[in-house]
C-alpha cells in the first residue's frame, strides 16, 4: 500500500514538474540553429563581427562570429563591447522607473517641476510619460544640427511647438525620450551618465556596460564599420539618454534575465523594471511601453516587422491610449532595435517562455534581417526545447 502510494506521488510530481527534469539544450544544438539563421547574413551584409546571445530557461548560450577589430584581427567574444544604439533607451526607461519607485519622480508630472526653465512652454503641456512614449506632440527623430550646446538644447525645448495634441500620436524621437532621461537625472540630482554607471548598472549586476568606456576596457570596445571604414559613435545632444550605451552580449543576457524574472529583484529595482513592462498606447498590433515595445505572444513575424519598420520610426502614427495601463502579461514578446553609424543591435524576450535573445553587430544592417533571424532562432529553440 505504501509502495503504491509512493509511486502515485512520484508520478504526480513528474507530471506537474516535468520541466525540472528536462534536459537543457546543448551548446551545439543552439549553435546549429543560430548558425542557420545568422551565418548567411555575415556575407550578405558584410558584417565584420557579430555576437549572438541566447538565454533559455536560465541557461546562457553565446555564439560569436568574426572580428571586433579588423586592424588587429581581434575576435568577437562574450565580453566584446558593442554600441547598443537605441537599445540604450531601455536603460533610460529603467532609470525613470527607479526614480519613481524611490519617490523622487512621477511619470505623470510635467517637465517644469524638475526643469523650471521649461515653465510656460509648449513642452510643459506634456508629461514625463508622454516624453518617454514619444507621444508628447511630435518631436523629430533627431535634434536639428544647430543644437550643439546645453544652451542650444534649452532654447530648442523652450521654442518647440507641437504638431499634435499630447497623447494622440506617436512620433519616435531621440529628443523626446532624451528629455525624459535628462529630467530623471535632475530629479535624482546627479548627472545621467553617472546614475547609469554608478547606480543602475551595478545594482543590475552589469559590469561590462558603460556610457564612457573606461581606459582599461578600451581593448574590448569593438570598432564599428561603415563603408568598410572604422567608426565609433560621436558625441551628440542627450546621446547617453537616447543611444549612448556600450555593452557586451554577456551583460545583455543578464539584463534580459532580469526582464524575464523581475520578481527576483529587491525594491526599488523590481518596481523600476516592472514599470518598463507597462503598456500605454497601441499602434496597430504594437503596444508602446517605456523603452520596450510589446506584442501579444504568439506573434507572427510579419507583425514584428511592421512594428519595427522604417515607416514606424520615421512617421507619425495615431495611437489608441490604453485606459488602464498595466503590466503586460507573461505571454508578451518585448523587443527593441538599436543602431549607430557603425553598429546594429536587437534584443527581445518572452517572459512566459523564459527565452531572450540579443544580437550585437559592428555594422549597421537592416532591422528586417536582424528581427527575422532572431525570431526564427527563438521559435526553433522553443520547438526543440519542447520536443526534448
N, C-alpha and C positions, 0 to 999 in steps of 0.2 A: 504493500500500500504506500509506504513511504517512498519507495523507489519510483513508483508510477507518478506520484505527486511531484517528485523532483524532476522527472522527465517532462512533465506538463509545464512546470515553471520554467525550465530551460528552453522549451520550445517557444513559450511566450516571450521570453527575453530575446531570443534570436529574431523572432518576427517583429517585435517592437523596436529593436535596436540593431537592425541588420547593418546600418551604416557604420557602426563601431567595429564591425568585423570585416568591413570591405577593405580590400587591399588598395593602397594608393597606386595611381598610375606611375609607371616607371619614367625616369628621365628620357629614355629612348622613345617611349610611346608618345610623350608630349613633343619631343623634338621632331619626330616624323610628321606630326600634324602641323606644327609651326613651320617647318621647312617647306611643306607642300604649299602653304599659303604665302609665305613671306620671301622665300628664296627667289621666285621669279621676279619680284619687284626690284631686287638689287640691280639686275641688269637693265630692266625696263626703265627705271628712273635714275640709273647711275648713282646709286646710294653708296657712299664710301663705307659707312658704318651704321649698324643697326643693333639695338638691344631690345629684345622682347622678354618680358617677364610675365609669368602667369602665377596667380595664387588660386589654388583649388583645394577646398576642404582644409585650409590652413597650411598646406604644403606649398613651398615656393619652387618654381622652375625657371631657370634662366637659359635663354638661347641667344647667343651673341654672334654677330657676323661682321667681318671686315675690320676697318681701321678707324680709330678715333682721330688719328692724325696721319695724313699721307707723308708729311715731311720726314717723320722719324719712324713711320710704319708701326706705330703703337696700336695694338689690337684693342678692340672694344671688349670691356669686361662688365661685370655686375656693378662695378664701382666707377665706371666712366661717367663723368658729369655732362649732361646734355642740357641745352636751353629748353625749358618747358613751353615757352611762348604763353599762350592764353590759358593753358592748364594752371598757370600761376594764379588765376582768378579764384580757383577753389581754395587757396590758402587765404586770400583776401576775404572771402566769404566766411571761412572758419574763424578768422580773427574778429570779424564783426560779430559773429555768434558768441565768441568768447567775451567780448566787451559787454554784450547784452547780458550774458549769463552772470557776469560779475557786477551787474547793476550800474555800469558806467556809460551805457548807451542804450537807446531804444530805437529799433528799426523804424518805428512809426514816427520818430522825431523828424523835424525839419533841419536842414543843414546849419542854419544860422545859430541854432542852440549851441553848437560847438565851434562854429566858424562865423563869428559875429560880423565879419566883413561882408557876408552874403545877405545880411538883413535888407529887406525892401528890394530884393532882386527877384527876377522870374524863377531862378533856380530854387529859391527858397519855398516855392509852392510845392516842390517835390518833397518826398520823404526819403530817408536814407534807404529804405527798402526799394523804392522805385528807381533810385540810382543804381542799386545792385542788381535789379532785374531788367535794366535797360528800358524802363517804362516811364522815364522822367519827363518826356516831352519831345524826344527826337535829337539827342546828341549825335554827332557824326562818329564814324568808326575811329578816326584819329583826330588829335588836336591839329589845328592849322599849323603850317610850318613856322609861322612867325611867333608861336608860343614857345619861348625858349627859357625864360627866367620865371622865378616864383611870382614876380610882379606881373609878368605877361599872363600867367595862369589865373591870377586873381582877377585881372581885368577881363579875361575871357569869360570867366564864370559870372562876373558882375554884369556884363553886357549881353550875355547869351539870351536868345529869345526862342521859346519852344515852337515846334511845328504842330504839335498835337496836345491835347489835354493830358494831364498826368494820369497814368494807369489805363490808357486806352490803346496804346500801340507800342510794340517792341521794336527798337532800333538798336541793334548790337553795337556797343560803343566802349572804347577804352577810356575816354574822358569820364563817362558816366560811372562805371564801376570803379575807376581810378579815384574819383572824388569820394566814393564811399570809403575806400581804404584810407584816404587822406584824413577824412573826418574821424574814422575809427582811431587813428593814431592821435589825433587831437584829443579825443575823449579819454584815451588811455595815457595821455601826457608823455608820450615817448615817440621818437622817430619810427616810422613804419618799418623800415628795414631792420632796425634794432629789435622791434617787437617780434618779427618773424624769427630772426636768428638767435635772440637771447631768451625768448619766452616760448613762442609757439612750437618751433621745430624741436627744441629739447624736450618739451612736455609731450610731444607726439612720438618721441624716440627716434627722430630723424637726425642722423649725424652727418649725412652727405647731401644736405640741402642748403643752398646759400642764395643770397641776393648778390653780395660781393664775394666772389670765390677767393678764399684766403691764399696767401702765397704758398703755404705748404700743400695746398690741394690743386694748384695750377697744373701740375703734371697729369692730373686726372681729367682736366677740362678739355673736352673734345673740341676740335676745330670744326666749325660748320663750313659747308661748301656751297657756293653759288657760281654757276658757270665755271665750275672746276677751280675756282679761286677760294682760298681760305677766308673765312669771315666769322666774326662774333658780333653779338648784339652791341649797339652803341647806346649811349645814354640818351634818354628821352623823358619828356614830362610825365610824371606819375608812372614811370616804367616798372618800378618794383611792384606797384599795386596791380598792374594790368598784365604784364608779360615778362617780368624780370627774374624769375626764379630759375636756378640751375639745380638739377638733381640727378640721381642715379636710378637705375632700374631696381636696385636693392632697396633704396629708401622709398621709392614709389609703391612697391609691393607692400611695404609696411603701412603706408598711407592708405592703400586700398583695403588692407585687412581691418584697419580702424573704421573705414566706411561700412564694411560688412558686419562688424561687431562693435558698434559704438557703445553698447551696454557694458562692455568690459572696462570702459574708461571711468575715471573718477570725475566728479563735478569740480569745476565748471566746464571741463573739457568735453564731457559727454554731451552736455547741452549745446556747446559750440558746434560740434559735429552734427548733431541731430537737427540743428537749425538749418544747416545746408541741405537737409533732405526734405524740407517742406516745399510743396509746390504752390505757386501764387498765381500764375497766369498760364492759359493754354493758347498755343498757336498750332492749330491742326492737331496732330497726334502728340506733339511735344509739349511737355509741361515745364515751364521755366521756374527753376528754383534759384537759390543764391549760389552762383558758381557752377553747380552741376545742372545739366538738362536731363529730363526724365521721360521715360517711355514705359507704358504698361507692358509687362512681360507675360507671355511671349510676344515678341515684336518681329515684324518682317524686316528684312534688310532694306527693302525699298523705303520703308518708313524712316529708318535711321538715316538713310542717305538724304532724304528730303529735309529732315530736321537739321542736318549738318551741311546743307548746300550753300553755294556762294550766294544764292538768292536770299537765303535766311540770314546770312552775315551782312549783306550789303544793302538790303531793302527794308523799309518799314512794313510791319505786319500788324493788323488789328488783332488785339488779344481779347480773350474771354477771361475775366477775373474769376478766380475760384472763391466762392462766397465765404467758405470756412476753411482757410488754409490749414493743412495738417501734414504730418509726416507721411511720405509716400509709403505704400505697403511694401513688404519684402519682395513681392513679385514685381519689381521695377528694375529696368535697366537704366542706370545712370551713366552719363558719358560727358566728356569734354575733349575738344580738339585744341591744339595749340601749334603756333608756327612763329618762327622769326625768319630773317632772311636766309639763314643757313641751316635751320633745324626744323624738324617736324615731329609732333608728338600726338599721342592719342591715349586716353585712359578710359576704361569702362569697367563696371562691376554690377553684379546682380546679387543682392543680399540673400534672397531665397535659395539660390543655387550655390552660394558660398564660392563664387568664382569672380575673378577680376583679371584684367589684362592691361599691361602698359606697353606701349611701343614708342621707342625713342630713336630718332634718326638724325644724322648730321648732314641732311639736306632737306629742303622743303619740297615735298612731293604731294600730289593731290589727296585731299581728305577722303575722297571716294575710295581710293586704293587702300588707305590705312584702315578705314572702317570695314570695308569688305573683307579684307584678310583677317582682321581681329574678330569680326562677327563669326566667320566660318571656323576659326580656331576655337572660340568658345562653344559653339554649337557642337562641333565634332568631339571636343573634350567631354562635354556633358553627356553626349550619347555613349561614348566609350566608357565613361565613369559609371553610368547607369548599368551598362551591359556587364561590366566587371563586378 
